[in-house]
Amino acid sequence: MKKWDVSVIGGGLAGLASAIYLAREGMDVLLLEKSDQLGGRARTDEQADCLFNMGPHALYNKGAGSQILNELGVFPKGGTPNPNGVLISEGKLHELPAAPLSLIRTTLLTWREKKELVRMMFRLPKLDVTAFYPMSLEDWAKEHIAEERVRQLLFTLCRLSSYSNEPERASAGVLLRQLRLSAAGITYLHGGWQTIVNELRNQAVKAGVTIEIHSAVKEITGAARDLLVTLSDGRTIASRYVISTASPAATYRMVKNADRTRLAVWKETVVPVKAACYDLAVRKLPAPAVSFALHLEKPLYFSNHSKAALLTRDPEHSVVHVLKYLDSRQEQNPTQDQQELESFLDQLQPGWRREVIASRFLPSMTVSHGLVTTERGAVLEQEGPEVEEIPGLYVAGDWLTQNGLLADASLSSARAAAMKILQAKSKREVSV
Ligand SMILES: Cc1cc2nc3c(=O)[nH]c(=O)nc-3n(C[C@H](O)[C@H](O)[C@H](O)COP(=O)(O)OP(=O)(O)OC[C@H]3O[C@@H](n4cnc5c(N)ncnc54)[C@H](O)[C@@H]3O)c2cc1C
């Protein structure tokens, strides 16, 4: 049986990135993807000549992910959305105070509240966010913000940049770090996130990675550079190292005797961040001036992505994403969630139904495998990429958040796992 240097489980951003790093250093890498296409949650689908990401996707310009993509020879192109938008509060539309002028003009806040918001925004860049990793956002806000409405606005902005809707248990430090990152700018990508996936795939093939789709990993056994990966079609693959980019719970299920490893802890403590997504292509927007909106009291989002990025063949058409941030502790009700998103659209774009040319509702998308709770915030630096009890087994994915959230977390943990393997390999070569 051929023995691979590395088997990578999963062909999303994390799997592709780690495979490229390793193959470029001369390792023999096999990438196994269970579905019929690469990309995972970064895929883009075409409907009625319009491109839909899997819910709204924005690349953080100064995030670890952008740097890593550039390092791998991928230079995503796109447009910057206009920060001006609308904020609905108590049934009324207000200007979103996202820039100095809109802050002065907005009818949402009193002067006293505006002054406090400005103070908070000035403090944010200088804040030692790591000190607040084990503290909840709600507790941080109570301690540092006097005005209730400014607190609510902070929760709304943190929700926007992190997708997390649980201020009572989410780590303040991690969410404030993410808010700071989003203030440094975001990009909506021309052609959608599939362009990143395609470029990563090209780089992987160029580096010599062997890619297999329709290859679901069922079990990982063995240890210490003698790992065996069993696929659901019965084949067994021998490998010195394995990187799993599946969720902690899925990796736990794959690994024999995982109860004795830290995978058991991660499976219990890492809860997903979820969202209900309504992706729409419309002939024209009834209220084209409204291209971005949030709700202060409800966890709702609206954005016209095609205003900044090329996503439609017909320049008159628009791709808009509407989203509800879900709370992992509450039972989901997809019918009610869709109705809530539709009535949000009614408020922002009256008559939108007549203009729809394609749509899809994704009731429960996993935006990230791991909400950073206060408990996880306290041990963030100790999570992954090694599964220490099984030498040779590594994990990567967006739940490993030392260097960012979302795709930044996926890509930076993928890089970290690849670097650990290269270090382990060179240590071994020196000792041999
Ligand atoms: C609605 C939504 C909005 C988002 N918005 C943003 C955003 O604005 N900015 C941002 O940075 N990020 C955003 N993200 C997050 C981003 O899409 C993900 O963090 C990133 O794509 C995850 O990549 P990954 O490779 O870690 O995981 P995945 O994309 O989940 O890839 C894992 C792959 O592993 C495969 N796999 C799983 N189990 C097995 C197995 N047993 N055998 C073989 N293959 C297996 C899966 O099929 C999948 O292809 C968003 C995500 C969603 C859903």
The ligand as a MOL file (V3000), in Angstrom:
LIG
                    3D

  0  0  0     0  0            999 V3000
M  V30 BEGIN CTAB
M  V30 COUNTS 53 58 0 0 0
M  V30 BEGIN ATOM
M  V30 1 C -23.6870 32.1660 5.8780 0
M  V30 2 C -22.1950 32.2630 6.0000 0
M  V30 3 C -21.5940 33.4950 5.9790 0
M  V30 4 C -20.2120 33.6140 6.1230 0
M  V30 5 N -19.6290 34.8310 6.0420 0
M  V30 6 C -18.3010 34.9580 6.1610 0
M  V30 7 C -17.6760 36.2150 6.0370 0
M  V30 8 O -18.3370 37.2230 5.8250 0
M  V30 9 N -16.3340 36.3020 6.1790 0
M  V30 10 C -15.5790 35.1950 6.4280 0
M  V30 11 O -14.3580 35.3260 6.5640 0
M  V30 12 N -16.1320 33.9730 6.5350 0
M  V30 13 C -17.4690 33.8350 6.4110 0
M  V30 14 N -18.0620 32.6050 6.5180 0
M  V30 15 C -17.2390 31.4800 6.9870 0
M  V30 16 C -16.4260 30.8120 5.8940 0
M  V30 17 O -17.2520 30.4700 4.8160 0
M  V30 18 C -15.8480 29.5380 6.5230 0
M  V30 19 O -15.1500 29.8790 7.7010 0
M  V30 20 C -14.8780 28.8090 5.6180 0
M  V30 21 O -15.3700 28.6900 4.3160 0
M  V30 22 C -14.6460 27.4450 6.2510 0
M  V30 23 O -13.6750 26.7110 5.5220 0
M  V30 24 P -13.1890 25.3030 6.0620 0
M  V30 25 O -12.3460 24.7070 5.0500 0
M  V30 26 O -12.6390 25.4780 7.4280 0
M  V30 27 O -14.5230 24.4570 6.3110 0
M  V30 28 P -15.5760 23.9440 5.2210 0
M  V30 29 O -15.8010 24.9680 4.1860 0
M  V30 30 O -16.7410 23.4640 5.9960 0
M  V30 31 O -14.8220 22.7330 4.5380 0
M  V30 32 C -14.7380 21.4750 5.1360 0
M  V30 33 C -14.8190 20.4440 4.0180 0
M  V30 34 O -14.6180 19.1590 4.5870 0
M  V30 35 C -15.4570 18.2600 3.9470 0
M  V30 36 N -15.6140 17.1170 4.8430 0
M  V30 37 C -16.2360 17.0830 6.0490 0
M  V30 38 N -16.1880 15.8520 6.5720 0
M  V30 39 C -15.5100 15.0870 5.6970 0
M  V30 40 C -15.1480 13.7170 5.6740 0
M  V30 41 N -15.5020 12.8800 6.6620 0
M  V30 42 N -14.4620 13.2460 4.6130 0
M  V30 43 C -14.1130 14.0800 3.5950 0
M  V30 44 N -14.4520 15.3730 3.5500 0
M  V30 45 C -15.1300 15.8760 4.5900 0
M  V30 46 C -16.7370 19.0570 3.7120 0
M  V30 47 O -17.5200 18.4820 2.6840 0
M  V30 48 C -16.1800 20.4260 3.3520 0
M  V30 49 O -16.0140 20.5760 1.9580 0
M  V30 50 C -19.4210 32.4510 6.3340 0
M  V30 51 C -20.0410 31.1890 6.3280 0
M  V30 52 C -21.4130 31.0890 6.1500 0
M  V30 53 C -22.0430 29.7390 6.1340 0
M  V30 END ATOM
M  V30 BEGIN BOND
M  V30 1 1 1 2
M  V30 2 1 2 3
M  V30 3 2 2 52
M  V30 4 2 3 4
M  V30 5 1 4 5
M  V30 6 1 4 50
M  V30 7 2 5 6
M  V30 8 1 6 7
M  V30 9 1 6 13
M  V30 10 2 7 8
M  V30 11 1 7 9
M  V30 12 1 9 10
M  V30 13 2 10 11
M  V30 14 1 10 12
M  V30 15 2 12 13
M  V30 16 1 13 14
M  V30 17 1 14 15
M  V30 18 1 14 50
M  V30 19 1 15 16
M  V30 20 1 16 17
M  V30 21 1 16 18
M  V30 22 1 18 19
M  V30 23 1 18 20
M  V30 24 1 20 21
M  V30 25 1 20 22
M  V30 26 1 22 23
M  V30 27 1 23 24
M  V30 28 2 24 25
M  V30 29 1 24 26
M  V30 30 1 24 27
M  V30 31 1 27 28
M  V30 32 2 28 29
M  V30 33 1 28 30
M  V30 34 1 28 31
M  V30 35 1 31 32
M  V30 36 1 32 33
M  V30 37 1 33 34
M  V30 38 1 33 48
M  V30 39 1 34 35
M  V30 40 1 35 36
M  V30 41 1 35 46
M  V30 42 1 36 37
M  V30 43 1 36 45
M  V30 44 2 37 38
M  V30 45 1 38 39
M  V30 46 1 39 40
M  V30 47 2 39 45
M  V30 48 1 40 41
M  V30 49 2 40 42
M  V30 50 1 42 43
M  V30 51 2 43 44
M  V30 52 1 44 45
M  V30 53 1 46 47
M  V30 54 1 46 48
M  V30 55 1 48 49
M  V30 56 2 50 51
M  V30 57 1 51 52
M  V30 58 1 52 53
M  V30 END BOND
M  V30 END CTAB
M  END
